[in-house]
């Protein structure tokens, strides 16, 4: 190779040495006859000095422009006093050029290669090869590489085997929409790209590979948002002869190791654990952000006989009344409170009741409907202080839970209550096994139909809604990193679950036949977890969107501006597949 070291990794101990570096011109400055170039590669920036005494290289420097590719040989020296840059690894040194070779020039850039340039996402993705040259992106993908390497090292040390599972498999439309791949050899038949390796990793357990893992590519045809992509990567692992605690313990040790090795952050295990019921009651979410307080409190029992008809009526109809205390919210104007009312309305709430705490009293147009003891109960339970705002919702439980959960997060962010330097891991456990679908008028699995119930002998259609699952989700700072469960390993239990879910024997055999058959051949108890690798990378890199840690992501309209995918294909290709495109209105 031409270079002897990376630009961003030249140590101060190299002073006095002749080295060769290669990279891109990040910036050029002409200071009174001496030309400075910041040369950039994936590891960072090195200041290059062109002196007029070296006529040939100085002449070359006069014609250099942004993103020209250079190979530079020179001598490392200490920067003059007053010019040091403590924010850079190479901020105390510079390279005085002896020889320079222009390896390539660059056309006019569509946008500046800078971490501070605001450019539309579509333009950035169209020229993704330029976008990825930014130093923050180079850092992001170095972090991603380190995480992947450390995960593999950890799981290898734990005795896991890295085994690939198929990309072309059978469509099982129970979750998100499948991506379908037409078969050229079998017209009218389709493969599906895997939404996860769920069935195959269970098959591997039955096959005797008692510890499996994979950084698995997964595919889901769904609408996109900040934490979703059509194709993504998950840390997929499965173990035999384990219970929930075993999977949880291994996951904690892996995540703590990633924090230490990649971020040099000490994370204490075991992590905190919270039941699903508590999470929904206290935080209005099954993925609560516990970096700040502001817990939701239930007042359904205390206020069921209160004089405020909105509350009393909601409770009488089987709903709930809950509230939260927004610190220093008493300063909100009426228009700001109206905006909060409109916000919770997006979650189905019909209105937002409120009280401002002024001194030791509560003030609002609803206070007159409450007894003094009821006001004291409310303020005491919420630990409300002078200057705070108490916000209430009264409705069916789902609406109240979602509305106050969203209001809590919104308030925490806008009031600056969240410590962004914290890493708060949390396990959510004791999930319901099933939930009732009003649309389909049947029970649906909350996670997936292979999740083991905690009490398999007692479950039936009548009590399905009260049954708990052997399932667990791992949360970091209000983001679900992943989840898993102990699986059903006996065919009679699996059949009982399918019956409750109204999945007929014929339908079950058609969708999952090979797994059901495998369960009859001595399947061991097993369980595992799948963690969103892209989400972990984004959180470790301090990014809000996983698109910033995926090299070539799709836009929110599911397009790839770089390659112009998706695109039309030729009639010949369609004919080979036995497919005719028709317009759909």
N, C-alpha and C positions, 0 to 999 in steps of 0.2 A: 504494500500500500504506500501511496505517496506520503501520507502524514505520519508523524511520529506520536502525536497525541491529539485529543479533542481540544477545541478552542476553550470550552468552558471548564476544562479540567487541568489546565496548566497550573502547577503549584508554585508557590513562592520560592520553593527550593530549587526551581529551574533557573533562577537568576544566574546569568553568566553562561548559560548553555545555548547552543544553536539547535533549534527545533524546526519542524515543518508542520504546518496546520493547513486544513482545507475547510472551506465553508462559503457562506453567502454574505454579500455586502449588506449589512443591516442598516448602516448609516455612514455618511461621509462628511467630514468637517475640514475646512481649510483655515488654518490658524496662522496667518502671517508667513506663508511660505512653507510651513510644515503641514502635511496632510495626514489626518487621522481617519482610519477606517475601523468601525466596529464589525468584526468578522464573527458570524454566527453559525453554530452547528447545533445538533440536538442537545448538547450538554450545556450550552450557554454562549457567552460572548467574550471575545478577547480583543483588546485595543491594539490596533496595528499602526505603527508610525512609519510614514514615508518621508525621508529627509532629502532636501534638494541636492545634497552632495552626490547622492547616487542618482545620476541623471536619468538613466534608462528606466529604473523602477518608478522614479518620480513622474516621468512623462506618462507611464502607464496609469499611475494613480489619478492623474488629472482627468482621465477619461472614464474612470470607474463610475458606475451607477448602481442604484438599488437592485439587489438580487443577482448581480453578476456572481459567477462561481469562480473562486480563486484558490490557487495553491501558493502558499507563502512560506518562504524559508527566511529565518531571521534569528536575531539574538534577543534573549529575554533579559530585560533590565527592570529595576525598580522604578515606579513612577515618581516624578518629582514631588516634593512636599506641596501639599495644598491641592493635589489632583487625585488623591486616593478616593476610591468609591467603596465604602464599607458594605454596600448592598450587593456586591458581586463577589463571587469566589475569586475571580481574577482581578479584583479591583485595586490591588496593590502593585500590579506588574503591567508591562506592555511589551510588545514585540517590535523591535526595530528591523525593518525589512532589508534583507540582503538580495533576495531574488523573489520575483513574483511571476506567476503564469496565470493568464486568464483562461480558465477551462471552458467557460461559456458565458455568453451575454444573456440579457433578459429583455423581453418586450416590455412595453409600457404596462404597468400593473393595473388591474381593474380596481384594486383597493390597496391601501398601505398595509404592509406586514407589521402590525403592531397590536399589542394586547389591548390598546386603548382606543382603537378605531371602531366606530359604530358602523356596521355594514349589515345589510339585510341578510337574513338567513338563506334565502334562495340564492343570492349572489355568492355567499360564502360557500354553499354546498356545490354550486356550479363549478367553482374554482377551488374545490376542496384541497387539492394538492398545494395550493398557496395558503389557504386557511390553516392547514396543519403545520405550516412552518412557524406559526406564532410560538413564542417561548412558553406560553401557558399550556398550549396543546402538546408541545414536546414533553413538558413536565407531566401532563395528564397521562400520556401513553407510556411513559417510563414507570409511573405509579401503577398503571394497569399491568404492565409486564411483571413488575416486582410482586404484585398481589398474586397473579397467576402462578408464578414460580414458587412462591412461598406456600400457596395452597397445595400444589402438587407435592412439594417436599414434605409438608406436614402429613398429608394423607398417606404418602408412601411410607413414611416412618411408622405410621399407625397400622401398617399391614394391609392397606387398601390396594386393589388392583384397578388400574385405569383401563376400562373396557368401553369400546364404542358401540353405540346402538344405531339402528337404521334411520336414514332420512326418509326413505320411501316406505311408507307403512299403510295401515288400513285406517280409513276415516271412521272416527267414533264421535259423532257430533253431539256431545253432552255438554261441553264447555263453550269456549269461544268458537268462532267460525273457522273451519279448516281451510288451509291452502290445498287445492286439489291439483294433481299432476296426471294428465291423461296418459293412458298406456298405448303405445304404438302397436304392441303385439296383441293387445286384447281390446279391440275397439269397444267403446261404451263403458269401459271400466277405468277406475281412477285409483291412483295412490293418493295418500295424504301426507303432507309434511308434518312432523310430530309437534304437537303443542308442548309436550314434555316426554321424557323417556319412561313415564310411569309404569306402563305394563311391562316393558322390556326389563326394567331393573328388578321388578318382582320375579320375572322369569329367571333372571340371573341368580336370585336368591334360591329359587327352587332347584336350579342347576347345581347349587353347591358352592358358588363363588360368594362366600359369606361376607365379604367386604368389597363393595364396588364403588367407584367414583368416576366422574366424567365432567369436564367443563363442556357442557352439552349445548349445542345450538338448538334453539326452539323457535317455532313459527306460529303466529296467531294473526288471523285476518280480522283486525279490529281497528276502531277509530283510535287515533294517536293522541297522546298528551305528553307532558314533560317526562313521565316515568314509563312510557310505553313506546315500543317499536314493533314493527311487523316481524323482525327477526332479532333475537336477543340471546344472551348466554346465561346459563345458570350453573351454579355449582351443585351437581346432583350426586347424592350419595345414599347408599342403602346398606344395612347391616342385618345379619341374621342373629337370632337368639338374644334379642335386646328388648328392653322396655323404654318408656319415654325418657326416663332419667339418663339412660346411657347415651341416647342421641343428643339430648340437651347438653350433657357434660362434654361430649366430644366437640360439639359446635362451639361452645363457650371457649374451650381451650384453643380452637383454631382461630376464632375471631380475636381473642386476646393476643395471640402470637402475631397476627397480621398487624394489629395496632402497634405492637412493640417493634416489629422488624421494619415496617414501612413508614410509620409516623413517629417512632420512638416515644410512644404514648403507653403508659402503664394502665391497664384496665384490670380491675379486680373481679375475680369470679368467686363464687357463683353470682350470676346476674340476678336482679330482682325479678320476681314472678308475680303476675296479677291474673286473676280469673277474667274470663271474657265478660261475665256479668258485672264485675266491679269496674272494669275499663269503660264499659258503655255507660254505667251510672255516673262515675266520677269524672270522666273526660269526654263522654259523648262520642267515643271512637274505639274501634278495636285495634288501633295503632296509635296510641296516645303519645304526644310529645311531653315527656316528663321533665324537660329542662326548666319549666316554670310551673308555679302552683296553679291558682285560680281553678279550684275543683268545683264541679257542679254538685249541688245538693238537692235532695228530694224533699218536698214539703207536702206531699200528697196526704200523709196522715195528719199532720199538724193543721192543715188548712181545709180539710174536707168540709168543715162546718162554718167556714169564714163567711163574712157578709159580702164578699166580692163575688157576684154571681158567675163571672167568667171562670174563676177558679173552681168554685163549688160545682158548677155544671159539668166541667171537664172531668172532674174526679168521679162524679156520679155516673157519668157515661162510660167509666172504665179507663179513662185517661189518667194522666199524671200532671203534677205541677212541679217544676224544677226551676232553680235559679242559680246564677253565678254572680260573683262580686268582681267588678272591673275596677282595679285600683285607680284612684284619682279621676274616675269617670264622671264625678259630679260637675266637672268643668265643661262637659259636653253641652253644646247648644241644642236647642230643640231640633234644628235642622240635622244636626249630627245624629241625634237619637232617631229621627225619622229615617235617616239613611241606614241605621242598624235594623230598624223595623223592616225596611225594604229588603235588606240582606237576608234576614232569617226567613222572609217570605219566599225566597228562592228554594227553601227546603220544605215548603208546605205550611209554614206557620201562618196563622190568620192575623197575628198581631204580637207586639212585644210590650209587656207590662214592665214598669220600672219604678224605682225609688232612688232618690238622691239622699245621701247621708250628709247632713249639715249639722256640725257639732254633735250632739247626742240624739238628734231627732231625724226622722225620715220625712222627706218631702216629695210629694207628687199628687196627681189628681186622683189616685186610688187609695191613698193612705187612710182616708176617712172611713173606708169600708172594713178596716181591720182594728181589732182590739189592741190595746197597749201590749198585752202579753204576747199576742201573735207577732207584733213588730219586733219585740225583744227576742223572740224565738228565731225569727228570720235573721236579724243582724248578728245574733250570737252564733248561730249555726254556720254562717258565712264569714264570721270574724270580720264583719264590715266596720270600717273606720271612717272618721270624718273625711269628707272629700271623695268617698267611693260612690260607685253607681251599682245598684243591684238590678239585674235584668232577669225577668221571668218569662217562661213559656208554659202554656197550659193547652194540652192537646193529647192526641193518642201518643203512646210512648215513642214510637219510631220517629215521628215528626219532631217531638221535643228533644230527643236524643241527638238527632242529626243537626237540628237548628242550633242548639246550645254548644254542641261540639265544634261546629264551624265558627260560631261567634267567639268562642274561647280562643281558637287558633288565630283568628283575625285580630282580636284585641291584643293577644300576646305579641304578635309580630309588629303591629302598628305602635304599640306602647314601648317597644324595645325591651320586653321582659325576658327574651330568649337569649341565653348565653351561647353564642355560636362556637365557642371554644370547647364546649362540653361534648362528650360522647356518652349518651345515656342509653345503654342496652336494656331491654326489657323483654321477658317472655310473657306471652298471653297463652293461658291454658284453659282447660275445661270448656271448650267450645261446644255449642249445641251440635249434635250429630246431624240434624236435619232442620230445614226451614220450610214453611208452607208457602207454596206459590199460589197467589190469588188468581193469576192469569190462567195457569194450567190446572188449578184445583187438585193439586197433588203434592206430596212431600218431595223435596229435592235435597240432595246431599249438600251440606254447607261447604265441604271441601271437595271430595270426590267419593264415588260409591264404594271404594275399596278401603276406606277409613274404618278402623276397628272401633266398635262401641265399647264403652267402659263396662257395660253390663249386658253382654250379648244374649244371655239366657232370658232376660226379662223383657226385651224390647218387642213391641208390636205396633200396629198402626194406630192404636188408640193412645199410646203413651210416647209415640216417636218424638213429639216436640219437646219432651222433658229429658230426653236421653242425652248424655254427654259423650263426646268423642275422645279417643286417645290421640288428640291432635295438639299442636303447639306452633305458635308463630313467634319469630324473633323480630323485635322492633328496635330501630336505632333512630333516635331524635324525631319520632313521629313518622318514620318511613318503615314500611314492612320490608325487611330484607329477604324474608322467605318464610316458608312454613313446611311442616311435615306431619307425619302421623305414624302410628303403629298400624300395620295393614291387617286386613282379614286374611288368615291363612288356612281357614277351613271352609270347604265348599258348602256345607250346610248353612253356616252363618252368612256366607256371601249370597246364597239363594234367598235367605230370609230378608236380607237388606234389599235385594232387587225386588222382592215381592212388595215390600213397604213403599218402595219408590215407583211402583207400578211399571217396572221393567219386566216384560213377559219373558218366559223361558226362551221362546224363539228369538226375541229381540236381543236378549243377553247372549245367546249363543252366536247370533250373527255379528254382534259388536265385539264381544270379548271371549269368544269360544275357546281360543287357544289358551288363554289364561285360566279359564274355568276348568278346562281339562287338566291343566298342569297342577291345579290345586288338589286334584285327587291322587297325585303321585307323591305323597309324603312331603308336602310343602312345610318348611320350617317357619316358626314365628319370625317376623321380620318387620323392620321399619326404617324410616330414613327422613331426609329433609332435602329441600331444594332451595338454594339461596340465589337471589338475583345478583349475578356477578357485576352487571353494568351498574346497578344501584350502589353496590359496595364501592365500586371504582369512583362513582360520582361523589359520594359522601366523603371518601378519603381524599379526593382532589378538591373538595370544597365547592363543587358545582351543583347547581339546582336541577339541571337536566341531564339525563343519560346521553343525550345527543352529543354532549361535549366530551364524552369518553368512548364514543363509538367512532371508528375511523371514517366510515362511510354510511351515515344514517339516512333515513328517509325524512322528508318534511311532514308536517302535520296533515298534508293532503295525500300522504303515502306516495310521494314522488321522489325520484332520485335525479336532481338537476344535472349531476355530473355525467351520467350515462344515458339520460333521458328515458329511464325505465319507469313504469312499464311502457312497452311499445307494441305496435302491431307486428304480426309475423306474416310470412308469405302464404299465399294460397296453397302452395305445394306442401309446406309444413303442416297446415291444417288438414289437407287431404290425407297425408300419411297417418294422421292421428284419428281420422274419421270424424272430424269436427267441422261444423259449419257455424259461422258467427251470425247471430240474428240480433236485430235491434230490440231493446227492451224499453218500453215506455213506463 
